[in-house]
Amino acid sequence: MHVVADASPLRYLILIGHIDLLPTLFTQIIIPHAVLGELQRAQTPPVVRRWCNTCLSGVSCARPSSPLPPD
């Protein structure tokens, strides 16, 4: 199953140390570019910004109008 992620769930999963749950629940995680930008703002907690810079494996960035790839 694919999921398009919003900033708040990602942010809080990172903050509580459970971002690793997403790959166990979904085969592909898609983050719109605007959401990624929101997670990288200066006022975002450093742990979240670090995740954006280092742990994007298994996560795709896509435009919201892009169709999901077939299963």
Buried (B, 14 or more C-beta within 10 A) or exposed (E): EEBBBEBEEBBEBBEEEEBEEBEEEBEBBBBBEEBBEBBEEEEBEEEBBEBBEEEEEEBBBBEEEEEEEEE
